[in-house]
Amino acid sequence: MNAAQPSSTNRTAGRHIGLLAWLFVSLVAISVLALPSRAFAHAALVATDPSDGAVLTQSPAQFSLSFSEPVSPLVLTLVRPDGSQLALTSFRLNDQTVEIDNPETLKPGTHVLSWRVVSVDGHPVGGSALFSIGAPSAAPVAGEAVDWTLRAAIWAARLFVYAGLFLGVGGAFALAWLAEDRRCGQRFVAAALLLGLAGAPLSLGLQGLDGLGAPLARFATPAVWKTALETSFVWTVLIGLIALGLALLSLSGPSALRKLSASAALLCVGGALAASGHASAAEPQWLTRPLVFLHGAAIAFWAGSLTPLGLALRRQPAEAKAFLRRFSRAILPVVILLAASGIVLAIIQVQQPAALIDTSYGRLLLLKLALLLFLFTLAAVNRWTLTAPAEAGDTEVQRRLARSIRIEVVIVLAIFGVAAGWRFTPPPRALAIAAAQPASIHIHTLKAMADLSITPGHAGEVAASMMIMTGDFGLLDAKAVTLVLSKPDSGIEPIKRPATKPGDGTWRVDNLVIPLPGRWNARLDILVSDFEVVKIEAPIEIRAQ
């Protein structure tokens, strides 16, 4: 009796030290993730030069694309009026603008400047702008068809990664900390980890293909992997591979070492998810990155514990009682943490309830919430009706609980499938950023020129800002400025609004309503003296949203 007491005391002290160490490492990891960093969102095109729809008198020497955040160009192409394509390989990055050299004198007709860039959240975005030399012609075809085969491969590879990180790493953590020396479910966990190890590099290569808009046949080309390595997703893959490796190590060896490896692996799961993606790129990042970290680690703990626990209840019901008891004690705070972090992240991403219906991201979220409701209900029934008799050794209840856990695992896999679909849907938060971007044009004549910005650049209530200059970029002290917008093709007569001068060198028109999207004619009547009015005009494209 006296000999047993010190041993029990030592085990208890060791357990407490281990938990404190795990808590300390978690806090350090969260603190690192919460450090201030640059604000990144899904990149949105702010302006192009030449502007979309511009008609130029001569070939420009260069093009420019300005975005709402820094980007890295992947593919820049000019499509000529005859449909032939010219790769634009000479460019410079100037803050949030890509300045592109035009290597040839453009012939008359309509050209398409097609671009594909990757934003810092790791997701490629693309688009096109049309402009004409001399006069518009039939627009050449420059649209990009959706490669559904590539998308299916990206979705499947992402699912493999989720299986490895959540079922594999989470399962290894459960085996080390909850099951201790029992190994039921170890083969399943090892298989999930191997699936993740295969899916992680595959997912990275597919990211490169998607970035270039290239087909699967180019998977092994150096350009694809170079592109993939330049995205932030590479950090998710690298940290994820570390997590998978540590989890594999935790499947054997002394108990203390297994617990240490499994804990580090679980922390790496949170770190991998926080390294890239829509949620971690959202503002404020001091909040979103730690929340993604905690959300990912909580998912891994819950989802990873299910299969080893279910197999233990079915194959070793007597020994599984301790496993079930530890899991029951730990799962409630984990679920609270999981739900709280998920709710906050969803609110940040969706912003408006209507976006749950109006956007693909919102509809996927509703589907995930429906699955989660089913999962939480089933888990609650298990906890409040089956857990106590199963812990007491009721073998029939243990079999029922094992069957119920199998259903939970199926629901979890379905949730992973839905979450992998978010890879192709920008969140409403990013769409709102794009919608808030202004529509801008530069009007240049010999007598005067102006930079006109309409914010936001879509139909509805807007504000216009104008910088008036002389024809040689000098200061033009205008006596009055009037903005005139017209859209004759829609039967809308000129809308005239006098501008005010707020004192910062610009002219403004507030509370202006643009009723329709499309191409409008913007004219500025500039009173330069008591006897002279200079009128300059150009088309401006107003978005629907």
C-alpha positions in Angstrom: 0.0 0.0 0.0 2.8 2.3 1.0 4.8 1.4 -2.2 1.8 2.1 -4.4 1.1 5.6 -3.1 4.3 7.2 -4.4 3.8 5.5 -7.8 0.3 6.9 -8.1 1.4 10.3 -6.9 4.2 10.4 -9.5 1.8 9.4 -12.3 -0.6 12.1 -11.3 2.2 14.7 -11.1 3.5 13.6 -14.5 0.0 13.9 -16.0 -0.4 17.4 -14.6 3.1 18.5 -15.8 2.2 17.1 -19.3 -1.1 18.9 -19.4 0.6 22.2 -18.3 3.3 21.8 -20.9 0.7 21.1 -23.6 -1.3 24.2 -22.5 1.9 26.3 -22.5 2.8 25.2 -26.0 -0.7 25.9 -27.2 -0.7 29.4 -25.8 2.7 30.1 -27.4 1.4 28.8 -30.8 -1.8 30.9 -30.5 0.3 34.0 -29.5 2.5 33.6 -32.6 -0.5 33.2 -34.8 -2.1 36.3 -33.3 0.9 38.5 -34.0 0.0 41.5 -36.1 0.5 40.8 -39.8 -0.5 42.4 -43.1 -4.2 42.5 -44.0 -5.0 40.0 -46.7 -8.3 39.3 -48.4 -9.3 37.7 -51.6 -7.8 39.9 -54.3 -10.1 42.0 -56.3 -9.3 44.0 -59.5 -9.6 47.7 -58.7 -8.5 49.3 -62.1 -6.9 48.6 -65.4 -4.9 50.7 -67.8 -6.2 50.9 -70.4 -9.6 50.8 -68.7 -12.1 48.2 -69.6 -13.9 49.4 -72.8 -11.5 52.2 -73.5 -10.9 53.2 -77.1 -7.4 54.4 -77.7 -6.0 56.4 -80.6 -2.6 54.6 -80.5 -1.0 51.5 -79.2 0.0 51.8 -75.4 3.5 51.2 -74.4 2.5 49.3 -71.3 -0.6 48.0 -69.4 -1.3 48.0 -65.7 -3.6 46.0 -63.4 -4.3 47.4 -59.9 -5.7 45.1 -57.2 -7.1 45.5 -53.7 -4.1 43.6 -52.2 -0.6 42.5 -53.4 -0.7 39.7 -55.9 1.7 37.5 -57.8 1.1 37.2 -61.6 0.7 33.7 -62.9 -0.4 34.1 -66.5 -0.7 37.4 -68.5 -1.9 37.2 -72.1 -2.9 39.6 -74.7 -5.5 38.3 -77.2 -5.3 40.1 -80.5 -8.4 41.0 -82.7 -7.7 37.9 -84.9 -7.8 35.6 -81.9 -4.0 35.0 -81.7 -2.4 35.2 -78.3 0.7 37.0 -77.1 2.3 35.9 -73.7 3.2 39.0 -71.7 6.3 38.0 -69.7 7.9 41.3 -68.9 6.2 42.9 -65.8 7.0 44.6 -62.6 5.2 44.7 -59.2 4.6 48.1 -57.8 2.8 47.7 -54.5 -0.6 46.5 -55.5 -0.2 47.2 -59.2 1.2 44.9 -61.9 2.9 47.0 -64.6 3.2 45.0 -67.9 5.4 45.9 -70.8 3.7 45.8 -74.3 6.3 44.2 -76.6 4.6 45.2 -79.9 2.7 47.9 -81.7 -1.0 46.9 -81.6 -3.1 46.8 -84.7 -6.5 48.5 -84.9 -9.4 46.5 -83.4 -10.5 45.2 -80.0 -7.9 43.4 -77.8 -8.3 41.4 -74.6 -5.9 41.7 -71.7 -6.4 38.4 -69.9 -4.8 37.9 -66.4 -4.5 35.3 -63.8 -2.9 36.0 -60.5 -2.7 34.5 -57.1 -3.6 36.4 -54.0 -1.9 36.0 -50.6 -4.7 33.7 -49.3 -3.3 31.2 -51.8 -6.2 31.1 -54.2 -5.8 32.0 -57.9 -8.2 34.6 -59.4 -8.5 35.7 -63.1 -10.3 38.0 -65.4 -10.1 40.0 -68.6 -10.3 43.6 -69.8 -11.2 44.7 -73.3 -9.9 47.8 -75.0 -9.7 48.9 -78.7 -7.2 50.7 -80.9 -8.8 53.1 -83.3 -12.3 51.7 -83.2 -14.0 48.6 -81.6 -14.2 45.4 -83.6 -15.7 42.0 -82.8 -14.2 40.9 -79.5 -11.9 37.9 -79.7 -12.7 34.9 -77.6 -10.7 34.9 -74.3 -12.9 33.2 -71.8 -11.6 30.3 -69.8 -13.8 27.2 -69.5 -14.1 25.5 -66.2 -11.9 22.3 -66.1 -14.2 20.1 -64.1 -11.7 17.2 -64.1 -9.1 19.4 -62.5 -11.7 20.7 -60.0 -12.7 17.1 -59.1 -9.0 16.2 -58.6 -8.5 19.3 -56.3 -11.5 18.4 -54.3 -10.5 14.8 -53.9 -6.9 15.7 -52.9 -8.2 18.2 -50.4 -10.4 15.5 -48.9 -7.4 13.2 -48.5 -5.5 16.0 -46.7 -8.5 16.5 -44.3 -8.7 12.7 -43.7 -4.9 12.7 -42.8 -5.0 15.7 -40.6 -8.3 15.2 -38.8 -8.8 11.4 -38.7 -5.1 10.5 -38.8 -3.5 13.1 -36.5 -6.6 13.4 -34.3 -6.7 9.6 -34.1 -3.0 9.4 -33.1 -3.6 12.0 -30.4 -6.6 9.9 -29.1 -4.5 6.7 -29.0 -1.7 8.4 -27.1 -3.7 10.4 -24.6 -7.1 8.7 -24.2 -6.5 5.0 -25.1 -2.9 5.0 -23.6 -1.5 1.5 -24.2 -4.5 0.2 -26.1 -4.0 0.0 -29.9 -7.5 -0.5 -31.3 -7.9 1.6 -34.4 -4.1 2.0 -34.9 -4.3 0.5 -38.4 -7.1 2.9 -39.4 -5.2 5.8 -38.0 -2.0 4.8 -39.9 -4.0 4.4 -43.1 -5.5 7.9 -42.7 -2.0 9.3 -42.1 -0.7 7.7 -45.2 -3.7 9.0 -47.2 -2.8 12.5 -45.9 0.9 12.0 -46.8 -0.2 11.1 -50.4 -2.8 13.9 -50.6 -0.7 16.8 -49.4 1.9 16.9 -52.2 -0.8 16.0 -54.7 -2.9 18.9 -53.5 0.1 21.3 -53.8 0.7 20.2 -57.4 -3.0 20.6 -58.3 -2.8 24.1 -56.8 0.0 24.9 -59.3 -2.2 23.6 -62.2 -5.1 25.7 -61.0 -2.9 28.7 -60.7 -1.8 28.4 -64.3 -5.2 27.3 -65.6 -3.4 24.3 -67.0 -4.8 20.8 -67.6 -3.9 17.7 -65.6 -1.5 16.5 -68.3 0.9 19.3 -67.3 1.0 18.1 -63.6 4.7 17.1 -63.7 6.1 20.2 -65.5 8.5 22.4 -63.5 6.4 25.6 -64.2 3.4 24.0 -62.3 5.4 23.2 -59.2 7.2 26.5 -59.3 3.8 28.3 -59.4 2.6 26.1 -56.5 5.6 26.8 -54.4 5.0 30.6 -54.8 1.6 30.4 -53.1 0.9 30.5 -49.4 -0.7 27.1 -49.7 2.8 25.6 -49.6 3.0 26.5 -45.9 -0.2 24.6 -45.2 1.3 21.6 -47.0 4.7 21.8 -45.2 3.2 22.2 -41.7 0.6 19.5 -42.6 3.4 17.1 -43.6 5.2 17.7 -40.3 1.9 17.0 -38.4 1.4 13.7 -40.3 5.1 12.7 -39.7 4.9 13.4 -36.0 1.6 11.5 -35.7 3.2 8.5 -37.4 6.0 8.6 -34.9 3.5 8.8 -32.0 2.1 5.3 -33.0 5.1 3.6 -31.4 7.6 4.1 -28.6 7.5 5.0 -24.9 4.2 6.5 -23.7 5.7 9.9 -22.8 7.3 10.3 -26.2 4.1 9.2 -28.0 2.1 11.8 -26.1 4.7 14.5 -26.9 4.7 13.7 -30.6 0.9 13.4 -30.8 0.5 16.8 -29.0 3.0 18.5 -31.4 1.2 16.9 -34.3 -2.2 18.2 -33.1 -0.8 21.7 -32.8 0.6 21.5 -36.3 -2.9 20.7 -37.6 -4.1 24.0 -36.3 -1.0 25.8 -37.7 -1.4 24.2 -41.1 -5.0 25.4 -41.4 -4.2 28.9 -40.2 -1.3 29.3 -42.7 -3.6 29.9 -45.7 -7.2 29.8 -46.9 -10.2 32.1 -46.8 -10.8 32.0 -43.1 -7.3 32.7 -42.0 -7.0 35.5 -44.6 -10.0 37.4 -43.2 -9.7 40.5 -41.0 -9.0 41.0 -38.2 -6.2 38.5 -38.5 -5.2 38.8 -34.8 -8.6 37.1 -34.2 -9.2 34.9 -37.3 -5.8 33.1 -37.4 -6.0 31.9 -33.7 -9.7 30.9 -34.2 -8.8 28.8 -37.3 -6.0 27.3 -35.3 -8.3 26.4 -32.4 -11.1 25.3 -34.7 -8.8 22.9 -36.7 -7.3 21.4 -33.5 -10.7 20.9 -32.0 -12.0 19.2 -35.2 -9.0 16.9 -35.1 -9.5 15.9 -31.5 -13.2 15.2 -31.9 -13.2 13.5 -35.3 -10.0 11.7 -34.7 -11.2 10.1 -31.5 -14.3 8.6 -33.0 -13.0 5.7 -34.9 -10.5 4.4 -32.3 -13.2 4.7 -29.7 -15.8 2.9 -31.7 -13.4 0.1 -32.6 -12.4 -0.2 -28.9 -16.0 -0.5 -27.8 -16.7 -3.2 -30.4 -13.5 -5.3 -30.0 -12.3 -4.7 -26.4 -15.4 -3.5 -24.5 -14.0 -4.1 -21.1 -10.8 -2.1 -21.7 -12.7 0.6 -23.7 -14.4 1.9 -20.5 -11.4 4.0 -19.5 -11.1 5.3 -23.0 -14.7 6.3 -23.1 -14.5 7.9 -19.7 -11.6 10.1 -20.7 -13.2 11.1 -24.0 -16.5 12.0 -22.2 -14.7 14.2 -19.8 -12.7 16.1 -22.5 -15.2 16.4 -25.3 -17.6 18.9 -23.9 -15.2 21.9 -23.6 -13.7 20.8 -27.0 -17.2 21.0 -28.7 -17.9 24.4 -27.0 -14.5 25.7 -28.4 -15.3 24.2 -31.8 -18.7 25.7 -32.0 -17.7 29.1 -30.7 -14.8 29.5 -33.0 -16.8 28.2 -36.0 -19.7 30.7 -35.3 -17.3 33.7 -35.1 -15.5 32.7 -38.3 -18.8 32.1 -40.1 -20.1 35.6 -39.0 -16.9 37.2 -40.3 -17.1 35.4 -43.6 -20.8 35.7 -44.3 -21.4 39.2 -42.9 -25.0 39.4 -44.1 -27.7 36.7 -43.5 -28.9 37.1 -47.1 -25.5 35.9 -48.3 -26.4 32.4 -46.9 -28.9 32.1 -49.8 -27.5 34.4 -52.4 -23.9 33.0 -52.6 -22.5 29.6 -53.2 -20.3 29.9 -50.1 -23.4 30.6 -48.0 -25.3 27.6 -49.4 -22.4 25.3 -48.7 -22.3 26.7 -45.2 -26.1 26.0 -44.7 -25.5 22.4 -45.9 -22.6 22.1 -43.4 -24.7 23.5 -40.6 -27.5 21.0 -41.4 -25.0 18.1 -41.2 -23.5 19.6 -37.9 -27.0 19.8 -36.4 -27.5 16.1 -37.1 -24.1 15.3 -35.8 -24.5 17.3 -32.6 -28.0 15.8 -32.0 -26.6 12.3 -32.4 -23.6 13.1 -30.1 -25.9 14.6 -27.5 -28.1 11.4 -27.5 -25.0 9.3 -27.2 -23.6 11.3 -24.3 -26.8 11.6 -22.2 -28.3 8.2 -22.8 -25.6 5.7 -23.8 -22.3 6.9 -22.2 -23.1 6.2 -18.5 -24.4 2.6 -19.0 -21.5 1.9 -21.5 -19.0 3.1 -18.9 -20.7 0.8 -16.4 -20.0 -2.2 -18.6 -23.4 -2.7 -20.3 -22.2 -4.7 -23.4 -25.4 -4.2 -25.4 -25.2 -0.4 -24.9 -21.6 -0.5 -25.9 -22.5 -2.2 -29.2 -25.2 0.4 -29.8 -22.8 3.2 -29.0 -20.2 1.7 -31.4 -22.8 1.7 -34.2 -23.8 5.2 -33.4 -20.2 6.3 -33.6 -19.9 4.8 -37.1 -22.8 7.0 -38.2 -21.0 10.0 -36.7 -17.9 9.2 -38.7 -19.9 9.0 -41.9 -21.4 12.5 -41.1 -18.0 13.9 -40.4 -16.7 12.6 -43.8 -19.7 14.3 -45.4 -18.8 17.6 -43.6 -15.2 17.3 -44.9 -16.6 16.9 -48.4 -18.6 20.1 -48.1 -15.7 22.0 -46.5 -13.5 21.0 -49.4 -16.0 22.6 -51.8 -15.2 26.0 -50.3 -12.0 25.9 -52.2 -13.9 27.1 -55.3 -16.2 29.6 -53.7 -15.0 33.0 -52.5 -16.7 34.0 -49.2 -19.3 36.8 -49.2 -16.7 38.9 -47.3 -14.4 38.8 -50.3 -17.3 39.5 -52.7 -18.3 42.5 -50.6 -14.7 43.9 -50.9 -14.8 43.5 -54.6 -18.2 45.1 -54.8 -16.9 48.1 -52.8 -14.1 48.8 -55.3 -14.6 52.0 -57.3 -15.0 52.3 -61.1 -12.3 54.6 -62.3 -11.3 56.3 -65.6 -8.7 58.8 -66.7 -9.9 61.4 -69.2 -7.2 63.1 -71.2 -7.5 66.0 -73.6 -5.2 68.8 -74.7 -7.0 71.4 -72.6 -7.8 69.4 -69.5 -7.8 66.0 -68.0 -9.3 64.3 -65.0 -9.2 61.2 -62.8 -12.8 60.2 -62.1 -13.7 57.6 -59.5 -17.2 56.4 -58.7 -17.5 54.5 -55.4 -18.7 51.9 -55.1 -18.4 51.1 -58.8 -21.8 49.4 -59.1 -25.4 50.6 -59.7 -27.1 52.2 -56.8 -26.2 55.1 -54.5 -22.6 56.2 -55.1 -20.2 59.1 -54.6 -18.0 60.6 -57.4 -14.5 62.0 -56.8 -12.7 64.0 -59.5 -9.1 65.3 -59.7 -9.0 68.1 -62.4 -5.7 68.9 -64.1 -4.5 70.8 -67.1 -3.6 68.8 -70.3 0.1 68.7 -69.2 -0.6 67.4 -65.6 -0.5 70.9 -64.1 -2.8 72.4 -61.5 -6.1 73.5 -62.9 -7.9 75.9 -60.6 -11.5 75.4 -62.0 -14.2 77.8 -60.9 -16.9 75.0 -61.1 -17.2 71.4 -62.2 -20.4 69.6 -63.2 -20.6 65.8 -63.6 -22.9 64.6 -66.4 -23.8 60.9 -66.7 -25.8 59.6 -69.6 -26.8 56.2 -71.0 -28.5 56.8 -74.4 -28.8 53.0 -75.2 -31.1 52.6 -72.2 -33.1 55.8 -72.9 -31.6 57.6 -69.9 -31.1 61.3 -70.5 -28.1 63.1 -69.0 -28.0 63.3 -65.1 -26.3 66.5 -64.1 -24.9 67.1 -60.7 -22.7 70.1 -59.6 -19.6 69.1 -57.8 -18.4 70.6 -54.5 -14.8 71.3 -53.5 -14.1 69.8 -50.1 -10.7 71.4 -49.8 -8.4 68.5 -50.5 -7.8 69.4 -54.1 -10.6 67.2 -55.4 -14.2 67.8 -56.5 -17.0 65.6 -55.2 -20.6 64.6 -55.9 -22.3 62.8 -53.1 -25.7 61.1 -52.9 -25.6 60.3 -56.6 -27.8 57.4 -57.8 -26.8 55.4 -60.8 -29.9 53.4 -61.7 -28.5 50.8 -64.1 -25.3 48.8 -64.6 -23.5 48.9 -67.9 -21.5 51.4 -69.9 -22.2 55.0 -69.1 -20.9 58.2 -70.7 -19.2 60.4 -68.1 -18.8 64.1 -69.0 -17.2 66.8 -66.9 -18.1 70.4 -67.6 -15.2 72.4 -66.2 -15.6 76.1 -65.9 -12.0 77.3 -66.3 -12.9 81.1 -66.5 -15.9 83.3 -66.6 -16.1 82.8 -70.3 -14.8 79.3 -71.0 -16.2 75.9 -70.2 -14.1 72.9 -71.1 -16.0 69.6 -71.6 -14.2 66.3 -71.4 -15.8 62.9 -71.6 -15.2 59.1 -71.7 -17.1 55.9 -71.1 -17.1 54.3 -67.7 -18.2 50.8 -66.8 -20.6 50.4 -63.9 -20.9 46.9 -62.4 -24.2 45.2 -61.5 -22.7 44.4 -58.0 
